[in-house]
Each structure stands twice: as C-alpha cells, then as structure tokens.
Amino acid sequence: MTDFEYLEKYLPKDKLKDGLVALKKGLPVQYIVGSVNFYGLEFKVDKNVLIPRFETELLVAKTIDYIRKYFNKEVNILDIGTGSGVIAITLSKKIKAKVTASDISLQALKIANENAEKHNAYINFIHSDLFANIFDKFDVIISNPPYIAYDEVIEEKVKNNEPHIALYAKNNGLYFYEEILKEAKDYLNKKSILAFEIGCTQGDKLSSLAKKYFPKAIITVEKDYPGKDRYLFIINN
C-alpha cells in the first residue's frame, strides 16, 4: 500500500488535503493518520513514539512461540522501552500473562496508556530508566531498545521525524543491550526468556555479550522476513 493509499483509507475525507500537504513535507504517513496496525490491532502513534514495524511484529510472534514452548502457566513479562505499548499490549491480548511495561519517556507512556485503555488491556506501566524503578522478578524480559549508532546513515524521514531517544544508542548501538544484560539476572526467575530486536549487523557481538552474562543459557540469533539477523533470544532453563 502506498502512502497516498494509506491516507485515503484511514484519513477522513475532510482532512485528506491537509494530510497530503504533510506527506509532501516528509511527515510519516502513520503520524499524519495518527495510528498504525500492529498484529491486527490499531494503535495510536505520534511524534513521541517510534512507529512500529513488521520486524517487531515478528519479535512478538517468535516470543509467543517460545513462551508456549517453555511455559505451561501464566507468565510474568517485562517490556523495557515500551514506546507506544504495542509489544506489551499485544502479548497481554494473545497469551495468559501479567505484563509490566516501562519507558523513560513520560510522553511515550501517555500514548501507551491510551492504547492499553483502547484495547482493554491491563498493563502495569512504570516510568523507569531501564531497571531503575523495577522491583519484581519476571519469566520473560522483552525489549526493542534503541540500537542505531550515532554515525549510522538512516532514512531521512526516520531521522527527521521519529524520536531520537528511541532510535540511537552509544557504543555503536550496543549500549542498552549490555545495560539490560548485565542487570537482567536480578530481575529474572531461574527459568526465563530474554527476547530482543537487534540491528542486522549486531548478531555476533550481541551473541558474545549474551554468553558473557548468561554462559549456561541457550542463545540464538534469528532472522527477519528478508533473512537478516534481527532477533536475539536467551533461554534459561
């Protein structure tokens, strides 16, 4: 579907002209419409949150498969850096789970709360910088953290419109992964899963980092639909 077709489908006719102007100025169509479809559900998005992508849908699908494989109970899930809340809310709708979702951005949490209310999903939202305000233990920790290096070339529309706090990370994009990995043991039950979306060139480095902090775990790097490394899974039995 082209951006124009997207506008025609989702934008009221009386707002179509203004929408076309915004589109020509380079604003992402999802921000113009104010919503995006994720995993068959409609979610509100604006300039304060990252636009959810197909890659993240597959992260959710793969994580659900792992949860169903390794657990036969209601699971306790933490979504770090929830943004618009799509991961947390989708998981809460698709499996039996208690879900906590955190973000450092109060503006993002406002959008996530609105999305949770829209979908009648009970999510425990917490304003937190990574684990700073997290005190429970979880069966699953999932995250799609910022992973773009500051000197990496990305699409202008993304660079100019989406929140940099949700895009860029220090240490060539690896900063948040290591920060999560080095603290995660304190917040995980013995039998647990960590699930990450990653940059397509980061698989080997993140696999090594995962082995450093979880030497006895099953660690796999998995691919997205185009066949690029996109997911890191750590299974603790």
N, C-alpha and C positions, 0 to 999 in steps of 0.2 A: 504494500500500500504506500503510495507517495504521500508526502507531507500535505499536499493540497487535498488529496482524497481523505486523509485523516481529519483535516479541518472540516471538510464538507460533511463527514459522517458524524463528528462529535460536537461541532460548534453550532450553536443556534444561528439561524439564518441572519438575524439582525446584528450578529456580531462577526459575521464572516468577513466583511470588508476590512474591519479593524484587524482581524486575525491575519489576513493576507498581508497587510502592511507590516505587522510584527514579524511575519515569516520572512518577508523580503529584507528586514533589518537583521536577520540572523538569529532570532529567538527560537529556541527549540519548540517544535510543534506541541510537545507534551505540556510545556509551561503555558503555552497560549490557550490550549484547551483546558488545562488545569487538572488533568487526570491521565492515568495510564492503566492499561490492562496488564495484570501480572497474575499468572497461574489461573486465569479465568475469572479474576476478581478485579473490580475497578478501584483504583487508589488515587487519592488526591496527591498532587505534587505541585511544588512551586520552587522558586529560586533558592530556597533554604535547604532543599534536599536533592540528592543525586537522583537522576532519572533511572528507574530500574531497567535492567537489560535482560535479554534472553539468557545470558550466561548465568545470571543469578537465579533465574527460574530453574535451571538445571542443577545448580548447587542445592536448592531446596529439594528437588526431586531425588537427587542422589542421597542426600542426608536422610530423607524419609525412608528410603530403601535400607540404609544402614541401621536406622533405628528399629525398623521392623525385623531386621535380621538378628540384632544383638539384644533386643529388649522385648520382654513379654509383659509389660506393665506401663502405667502412666509414667512418662519421663519428665524430668525437670530440666528445662532448657534455658540457657542464657544466650541472647543475641547481642553481641557487642558492636556498637556503632550502628544502631538500628535505622537511622535516617527516617524515611517515610513509614517504616514499620512493616514493609512488605514481607520480609522473611519471618519475623515473629508472628505476625497475624496469620499468614498462610499456614505455618506449622501448627498454630493453635486450632485452625479450622480443619486440617487434614488428618491429624493424629491426636491421640489422647495424651495431652501434655499440659504441664504448668509452665508458662512462659514468662520469663523476665527479659526485658529489653532495655538497654542503656544507650545513652548518647551524651557527648559533651556539649552538644548544641541544644539550647532550650527551644530555639525556633523549630528545629527538626522534631523535637519531642512533641511540640504542639501539633504538628501535622500528623505525627504517628498516633497521637491520642485521638484525633478526629477520625483517622482511618479505622482505628480499633472500634470506636463507637459506631461508625457506619456499618461495620461487619459484625457487630455484637460479639466482639472478641474480648475476653478479659486478659489483658496483658499488664504485668507489673512493670510500669515504666519508671526508670531511675535516671536521674541526672548524674552522670558519672564520667570521669576521665578514666577509661579502661576499668580497672578493678577498684578504684578509689572508694566508691560507695557501695561496693558489693560485699555481702557478708555470708551468703548461703553457699551450699555446695550443689553441683549440678551433674546430671548424667551426660548432658550434651552442651558444649560451647560452640557456637557458630558465629562466624564473622565474615563480612566483606569489607575489610578495612581499606583506608586509602593506601594505594600501592604504586602510584606513579612517581617516578623520580623527578626531581625538580628540573632537571635538564632534558627530560624526555619530550620529544615532539608529539603533540596530540592534536586532534581535530580542533580547529579554531572555534567552532560552535560550542564545543565542550569547554574549552579553555576560557572562553569569554562569558559563559553563562552559568555553568554549574559550580557549586560551592567548592572552592579550593581546599577547604578543610576536609572535604570528603574525597578529594582526588589525590593530593600529594603527600608524600612521606619522605622523611630523611633516610639516610643510609641506603641510597639507590632504591627507595621504595620498600625496604625491608623492615623499617623501624617498628611499626606496630605489630608485625608478626612476632618479632623477638620479644617485645614487651609483653605480649599476651602469653607466649610460650614459656617464658621464664617464671611467670607467676601462676600459670594455669593449674598446676598441681594442687595448690592450696584451695582451689575452688571446684575441684572435680572429685566425684566419687571414684572408688577404685576401678569399677567397670564403667568406662566412659568413652565418649567420642568427641574429638575436636574436628570441626569442618570449616575450611576456609576457601574463599575465592582468591585466586592469586593472579599475578601478571604472567603473561605467556612465556616470559624468559626467566622466571624465578623458580621454576620447579626444582632444579638440582640444589640450589642454595638453600631453599626452604626445607627440602628433604633432609639435608645435612643438619640444619638448625633443629628440626624436629627430633632427629636422632640424638642430638646433644642433650636435649631436655627430656626426651622420652625414649631412652635407649632400649627398653623392652617392648615397646609398642609396635603394632603393625602400622606401617607408614606407606601410603600410596599417593602418587601424583596422578590425577586423572584428567582426561581431555574434554574439551567442549565440543559443540557440534562441528566446527570446522577442523577439528583434530589438533588443536593447540592445547598445551598444558594450561589448565585453568583452575584445578582444584587440588587441595591438599587435605587428606583425611588421616587422622591419627586415632587408632583403636587401642584402647587399654582394656585388657581382659582380666 
